[in-house]
Amino acid sequence: MTLIKSISGIRGTIGGRTGDTLNPLDIVKFTTAYATFIRRSGQSHSGKIVVGRDARISGEMVKNVVCGTLMGVGYDVVNIGLATTPTTELAVRMAGADGGIIITASHNPRQWNALKLLNSEGEFLTAADGAEVLAIAEREDFEYADVDHLGSYTEDASFDERHIDSVLALRLVDVEAIRQAKFRVCVDSINSVGGVILPRLLDRLGVTYKFLNGEPTGDFAHNPEPLEKNLSGIMDELKTGQYDLGIVVDPDVDRLAFICEDGRMFGEEYTLVSVADYVLSDKPGNTVSNLSSTRALRDVTERHGGHYTAAAVGEVNVTTKMKEVNAVIGGEGNGGVIYPESHYGRDALVGIALFLSSLAHKGCKVSELRATFPDYQIAKNRIDLTPETDVDAILAKVKEMFAADPTAQVNDIDGVKIDFPDRWVHLRKSNTEPIIRVYSEASTIEAADEIGKRLMQVVYDMQ
């Protein structure tokens, strides 16, 4: 059983003892702390908080506890029901709300759920704000409303369509070109909210489609992280030759991966690269991704005359850096596209619409588009943590190993990343799981895996 409090929200497995998992008592505590923070931070103007959730089996229970708690604090709840993370983010702004709570554990398996916390801009809380929420929760510095000042409860199912409208209104989304291309796609929406909103988006774009795992039951047909090892079903479907493209999203639809027309992975790292190339060809400028993302974005950005900057892992870290450098596009190598002309949040709907626009303009196959980008290979490994694991000592040891190497650049703003001229490796403690992530990139998967495994052995030797 696990409860993780981080920059990515309050995340845990369902059931078990209080303080160790995401259970009703802890949901009440952290929801109250969040509402208390919003009120004290000066962001409380409308008295409304938006709540949306993915289709997880535990979602109905968590939603009921969250909504009741917010009403008990005195907030009016706008429940938008089954909704993607980006839809909920946009709904906060569209509703003029003081904040929002997204009930989703993103790519985690079915036994997990989480509270993702938004400010009045519909963006994730900063690290400092999140720390204050946790401090309020720790002190249990709570005060609930009396009977005359309880919050109200309303349901509003209009935001899916409003989200789609906003995507289709983006200047670089060429709806007519997409319609004329008559794309045929297969979509794996992993039994969650992608199966609710993506058919409506594709209908509006004139795309012919087939859905795998389209029913939003929350009983995921496979591991929901959109990695190649989990996607044999849709890859086999593409190999039938009936489609131009495969589209894969995670349960809350902020991550996006593509499958080529021949059934090969386009590569989730190249989702952002391909969309950025399309955007930068129209509007050259700066880009941002996190330290664990492919170098290909840097190469494409520089090819268009812009400057690339790396941020610490975590969506709010990326969006903060994007604002600092006035980036025209950014995101994360896990398939997360952040396009400021829409909003500062990863959004698979935006990514799909921009990618299809690019593909329609280029008139090429998806595999041919992939071949136009620098070819790097990333190995994504993990080390499961035990309560005795001293992560700080491990990272210090890794840093020390390469401190005297003249060919290595060491970056420790988020774990430890070692950059060599022809490869890199990054070790960091996950924000979302009790693991150390070990990502490494080189020109071949063998070379990437070799340096990653070498550092993993250092960790094993210290445990």
Secondary structure by P-SEA (a helix, b strand, c coil): cccccccccbbbbccccccccccaaaaaaaaaaaaaaaaaaccccccbbbbbbccccaaaaaaaaaaaaaaaabbbbbccccccaaaaaaaaaaacccbbbbbccccccccbbbbbbbccccccccaaaaaaaaaaaaacbbbbbcccbbbbbbbbcaaaaaaaaaaaacccccaaaaaaaccccccccccccccccaaaaaaaaccccccccccccccccccccccccccaaaaaaaacccccbbbbbcccccbbbbbccccccccccaaaaaaaaaaaaabbbbbbbcccccaaaaaaaaaacbbbbbbcccaaaaaaaaaaacccbbbcccbbbbbccccccccaaaaaaaaaaaaaaacccaaaaaaacbbbbbbbbbbbbccccaaaaaaaaaaaaccccccbbbbccccbbbbccccbbbbbbbccccbbbbbbbcccaaaaaaaaaaaaaaaaaac
